[in-house]
Amino acid sequence: MTEKTDIFVFGSNLAGRHGAGAALYALKKHGAVLFQGEGLQGRSYGIPTKDHQIRTLHLDNIRKHVEEFKEFARLHDDLTFYVTPIGCGLAGYKREQIRPMFEDMPCNCRFAETWDDADG
């Protein structure tokens, strides 16, 4: 990743409490903003997988947020998005439940290497 145009995409909660996992990494290394739960934040982009009370969102709700992200990425083709396995850590979903949501992602999006890690 280069620092100017590469965006780290992470699973977030709607409260914007970036306290663990990829969200904490985004906060410390990629400019994520505390209490902003969704969207572009510095050199990162949060896709909600948990609600304001830090409860896991239903897959249909996550899919809606993924669709919003993909539309954002299409409109910002000057940026490259590195998509982490959102929802596959603290939210508890399996990669095979989440990855199909990204099948039609724009060409300026890439899966992060962590998608190849074994499911826990």
N, C-alpha and C positions, 0 to 999 in steps of 0.2 A: 504494500500500500504506500502511495505517496501522500504526503500530508495535505496538499492543496486541494485535490479534487476527489479523494477517496473518502467514502462515508461508511462508517461502521454501523451496521444495522443490528439492533438488539431487541430482545423481548423486554417489555416494560410493564409497569402497572400504571393505571390511570391517575394515581396519586403522585406519580413522579418520585417515588422513594427508591432511588437507585442504590440499594444497600447490599446487593449480593450478585454473584455470577457475572454474566456479560454486562448487565446494567451498571454494576459497580466499576467494571473495567472501562465502560464508556464514559462514566463520570470522571474517572481518574486520568484517562489517556486520550479521550476523544471529544471532550467538551460538552458532554451531556449536562443538562441543566436540572438541578434539584427541583422537584415539584412540577416539572413539565413531563407529563406522562406519554406524550405522543408527538411524532413529527421530527423535523430537523432541529438538531441541537448541536451547535458547533460542528464538528466533523463526525456526527453520529445521527442516527435516526431511530427513534423508539417506536416499536409496534406493540401495542398493548396485548398482553396475554393474561393480565389480572386486572381486577376492578379497583375502585378507590379504597376498598376495605382489604385489598390484597388477596381476594378470593379468585381462584382460577376462572377465567371466562370460558363459556361454552365455545366449542369449535366454530359454530356459525358466527359468533361475534368476532372471534379472531380472524376468520375468513374476511369479514367486512373490513377490518383494519388492514389486512394484507392487500385487499383490493385498493384501498385508499393509498397505501404505500406504492403499489405498482403504478398507479396513475401519477403520483408525484414523481416517481423515477422517470416515467415517459416524458413528463414536462421538463425534466432537468437532465437532458442527455449530455450535458457538459460534466456531469458528476458520474463517478463509478461507485456502485453500492456493493459492499461485501456483506452478504446476508448470513448471519449466524443461525443456528438451529433454534429459533425462537419457540418458546413454549415447551421445550424438551428438557428443561432443567427443573427449576422450582415449580413450574406450572404442571409438570407431570405427564405431558403428552409424549408419545413416541414419534420418532422422525417420520415414520410412514403415515402418521396422521396429519402432519404439518407440511411436509415437503410437496405434496400434490397441489397445495394452495399457490405454489410459486411456479408451476409448470409453464405458464405463459408470461413469465416475467420479462421485462424489456432486456435488450442486449447489453445495456449498461449495468446490469446486475450480475453478480457472481455469487455462487455459494462459497462460504468460508470453508476452509479445510476441516473445521470441526464437524461438518455434516458427515464426514467419513468415520468419526469416532463411533465405537460400539455403543448401542443404547444401554443405559444402566438399568 
